[in-house]
């Protein structure tokens, strides 16, 4: 099986993703872990986790626990990256 993903990344706008399986477009639920400047971390994290399937949520919890670019995160202070209750 061939899966193709086309990702349009705009640093000042949400990422757009298109996925094709065997050449046919499929519905995409995009979850972009972006710890760059401009995000309120808790809101961004919680929105990603709320919309994820159980399998995607497991991976997201791992990726969200100290993501690259974390030095630019606003509003985190000394709170854990992922709340223990998450």
Buried (B, 14 or more C-beta within 10 A) or exposed (E): EEEEEEEEEEEEEEEEBEBBEEEEEEEEEEBEBBBBEEBEBBEBBEEBBEEBEEEBBEEBBEBBEEBEEEEEBEEBEEEEBBEEEB
